[in-house]
């Protein structure tokens, strides 16, 4: 397997191995499709490595049955790769902020507190915080608290955060940031989402 060569080798006192195995924070943001899909692809790689995975969905409906949930839970139960725990924190849709969001705001805060407890306990090796950029963008979750918590997390815990409008402080802090841009989408031509593509 080919290995990438970094363009910069920092003078940070770390060995190549230590630097390579540093825990990372990923941000998938932007208006294009594929932010969560990319995060769940990362979760598949983590599962294959035997890592325990925690998925926290922040504002997608708890009633919505996404294909990734079924697939990852099934894989996690096989005993072949890593374990998978799935947590749902909201009832609203990520792209529509309803007028009455008090219940969702409370659930998002509770969800973030659970993530903080799990990070402190080193419960998972990969955390997928799906649509977590929204609660920060809406002011429900304090961005400074998120950055501080992620900066100070112990051990080898990787975190991927998805959602539009990722706050600039988070983008500056993260190790890998991808901005998904939209060039074209079927919805632009009036086509609604379909089974097997959107869920």
C-alpha positions in Angstrom: 0.0 0.0 0.0 1.5 3.4 -1.0 2.3 5.7 1.9 1.8 9.5 1.6 4.7 11.8 2.3 3.9 14.9 4.3 5.0 18.1 2.7 6.2 19.5 6.1 7.9 17.7 9.0 7.3 19.9 12.1 10.0 20.3 14.7 7.7 19.1 17.5 9.9 16.5 19.2 7.7 13.6 18.1 8.9 10.6 16.2 7.4 9.7 12.8 5.4 6.9 14.5 4.1 9.2 17.3 3.1 11.9 14.8 1.4 9.3 12.6 -0.7 7.8 15.4 -1.9 11.2 16.8 -5.7 11.2 17.4 -7.4 13.4 14.9 -10.4 15.7 14.7 -12.2 15.7 11.4 -14.8 18.2 10.2 -17.1 17.6 7.2 -19.0 20.7 6.4 -20.4 22.7 3.4 -23.7 22.7 1.5 -22.9 19.6 -0.6 -24.2 16.1 -0.1 -21.9 13.4 1.4 -20.8 14.8 4.8 -22.4 12.1 6.9 -21.7 9.5 4.2 -18.0 10.2 4.4 -18.1 10.0 8.2 -19.8 6.6 8.1 -17.2 5.4 5.5 -14.6 6.3 8.1 -16.6 4.3 10.7 -16.4 1.3 8.4 -12.6 1.5 8.3 -12.6 1.9 12.1 -14.8 -1.1 12.5 -12.5 -3.1 10.3 -9.6 -2.2 12.7 -11.6 -3.5 15.7 -12.1 0.0 17.1 -15.1 0.7 19.4 -17.3 3.3 17.7 -19.8 5.7 19.1 -22.2 7.4 16.7 -24.1 10.4 18.1 -26.8 11.8 15.7 -27.7 15.3 16.9 -30.6 16.6 14.8 -31.8 14.0 12.4 -35.1 12.5 13.5 -34.9 9.6 16.0 -37.7 8.0 13.9 -35.7 8.1 10.7 -34.2 4.8 9.9 -30.9 5.4 8.1 -29.2 2.6 6.2 -25.8 3.3 7.8 -27.3 2.7 11.3 -28.6 -0.8 10.3 -25.4 -1.7 8.5 -23.0 -0.5 11.3 -25.1 -2.0 14.1 -25.2 -5.3 12.2 -21.5 -5.3 11.7 -20.9 -4.3 15.3 -22.8 -7.3 16.5 -20.9 -9.8 14.4 -17.9 -9.9 16.8 -15.5 -9.7 13.8 -14.6 -6.0 14.0 -15.2 -3.2 16.5 -18.4 -2.6 18.5 -20.9 0.1 17.5 -23.1 2.1 19.8 -25.7 4.4 18.2 -27.2 7.4 20.1 -30.0 9.7 18.7 -30.4 13.1 20.3 -33.0 15.0 18.4 -36.4 14.9 16.7 -35.9 17.7 14.1 -34.4 17.8 10.7 -31.0 19.2 10.2 -31.9 21.4 7.3 -35.1 22.9 8.9 -34.9 24.9 12.2 -38.4 24.9 13.6 -39.8 27.7 15.6 -40.1 25.6 18.7 -36.8 23.9 19.2 -36.5 24.0 23.0 -36.8 20.2 23.3 -34.2 19.6 20.6 -31.9 22.1 22.2 -32.1 20.3 25.5 -31.5 17.0 23.8 -28.5 18.3 21.9 -27.0 19.6 25.2 -27.7 16.3 26.9 -26.0 14.6 24.0 -22.9 16.8 24.2 -22.7 16.1 27.9 -22.8 12.4 27.2 -20.0 12.7 24.5 -17.9 14.6 27.1 -18.4 11.8 29.7 -17.5 9.2 27.0 -14.4 11.1 26.0 -13.3 11.4 29.6 -13.8 7.6 30.1 -12.2 6.8 26.7 -15.3 4.8 25.8 -14.7 4.8 22.0 -11.8 5.1 19.7 -13.9 6.8 17.0 -16.7 9.2 17.6 -19.1 10.2 14.8 -20.9 13.4 15.9 -23.3 13.5 13.0 -24.9 16.9 12.3 -23.1 18.3 15.4 -22.2 21.5 13.5 -25.9 22.6 13.6 -26.2 22.9 17.4 -23.0 24.9 17.6 -24.1 27.1 14.7 -27.5 27.7 16.3 -25.8 28.6 19.6 -27.1 25.6 21.5 -23.7 24.3 22.2 -20.7 26.5 23.2 -18.0 26.2 20.5 -15.2 27.1 23.0 -16.3 24.2 25.2 -16.2 21.8 22.3 -12.7 22.9 21.2 -11.4 22.8 24.8 -12.9 19.4 25.4 -11.5 18.0 22.1 -8.1 19.5 22.7 -7.9 18.0 26.2 -9.4 14.6 25.4 -7.2 11.7 26.7 -5.8 8.7 24.9 -6.2 7.8 21.2 -9.7 9.0 20.4 -10.6 10.2 16.9 -13.6 12.5 16.4 -15.5 13.3 13.2 -18.1 16.1 13.2 -20.5 16.7 10.3 -22.9 19.4 9.3 -23.2 22.7 7.5 -21.9 25.9 8.9 -19.2 24.5 11.0 -18.0 27.3 13.3 -14.7 29.0 12.3 -13.1 28.2 15.7 -13.8 24.5 15.2 -12.5 24.6 11.6 -9.3 26.3 12.8 -8.8 23.7 15.5 -9.5 20.6 13.5 -6.8 18.4 11.9 -8.7 17.6 8.7 -11.5 19.8 7.3 -13.4 19.0 4.1 -15.9 21.5 2.7 -18.4 19.6 0.5 -19.5 22.0 -2.2 -22.6 21.4 -4.4 -22.2 21.6 -8.1 -25.5 19.9 -9.0 -28.2 18.0 -7.1 -31.4 16.2 -8.2 -33.4 18.3 -5.8 -32.5 21.3 -7.9 -34.7 19.7 -10.7 -37.5 19.0 -8.3 -36.6 15.4 -7.4 -37.1 14.3 -3.8 -34.7 12.1 -2.0 -34.9 8.3 -2.7 -34.4 5.1 -0.8 -30.9 3.7 -1.1 -29.5 7.1 -2.0 -30.5 9.5 0.9 -31.3 6.8 3.4 
